[in-house]
Amino acid sequence: MSMETMINEAMNVIKPELKEQPKIGLILGSGLGVLADELAEAVTISYQKVPYFPESTVKGHAGQFVFGRLEGVPVVAMQGRYHFYEGYDLKQVTFPVRVMKALGVKQLIVTNAAGGVNTSFKPGDLMIINDHINMLGTNPLIGPNETNLGVRFPDMSEVYNKDLIEMAKSVAGEHQIDIKEGIYYATSGPSYETPAEVRMIRTLGGDAVGMSTVPEVIVARHSGLEVLGISCITNAASGILDQPLSHEEVIETTEKVKATFVQLVKAIVQKMGE
């Protein structure tokens, strides 16, 4: 079955539920789904109702689309995402991005919870992603290419849109939000990195490390979407501090920073919608 056919079947379920076409897509990472609660005139569609959407299994991921208006701008939010480590292939992980594109989304804001590799970062910092390093060992575009969805060899010289990055930094300044900027390094997980691996990541240029985002972003660029990425630094990566890592710590930190995160993303969406 072609990807286009799968997309159309998913659209047949979603489109009748919508009041208007979304302009901006939001992928909300671990503990950050609270932003979807801010949408006005919200319409919620469980992933379980959508053909070819697998089950979201990770704590902090609600597993549903929320359509509505954020600061007056029509958006669709993924309240929870899929991960490679859950056992899904990357075409399944990124399928929602294909559907968002088909629904009319032009720009994508992708968020995640990440470990701080840059030693100047502290838990609770927000980092604008200006580039990434894909160390998942695979790519969501492997396999036959459907030219109606994108070119065979998409350019990745500007994965994260420079104008959106500058706008986001400006908005953060206007709201007196301290914002970092750096490179996101993607690993497959689900185990956290060893101290030696973190030293390697730092040597290779990574500022933050996580287990998501890169597959969705690659497909977004393949689809022609403009992308802005934001990481919530939830903990110092392994070996930086002498303490064990846990997902509970990730959720706890995102809970503390959620007000600032919501304020920033709402202001960015408002600016993007002007």
Number of C-alpha atoms within 10 A of each C-alpha: 5 9 15 15 10 15 20 14 15 20 17 12 13 19 12 8 12 15 13 14 16 22 20 26 26 27 24 26 26 24 25 24 26 20 20 26 13 15 22 15 13 19 15 18 18 15 21 13 13 18 16 15 18 16 15 19 14 15 12 22 19 20 22 22 24 21 26 26 21 25 17 14 20 22 28 28 27 25 28 24 28 27 24 20 15 15 10 14 15 19 20 17 22 26 21 24 26 21 19 27 22 17 20 15 22 18 24 27 21 23 26 25 29 29 29 30 27 20 13 9 19 15 19 23 21 26 26 23 24 18 19 22 16 17 13 17 8 12 16 18 19 10 9 8 14 13 8 9 16 16 13 14 9 14 11 11 7 12 22 23 18 14 11 20 19 12 14 24 20 15 18 19 13 11 12 10 17 12 17 18 17 18 20 32 27 23 21 18 15 12 11 20 19 12 14 11 14 24 17 12 21 18 10 11 16 22 28 31 28 23 24 28 28 26 23 26 25 23 24 23 20 20 19 16 23 21 25 24 27 28 29 29 29 28 25 23 28 21 17 15 12 8 10 10 18 11 16 11 14 22 17 13 20 27 16 13 19 18 12 18 24 17 14 23 20 19 19 21 22 14 15 15 15 7
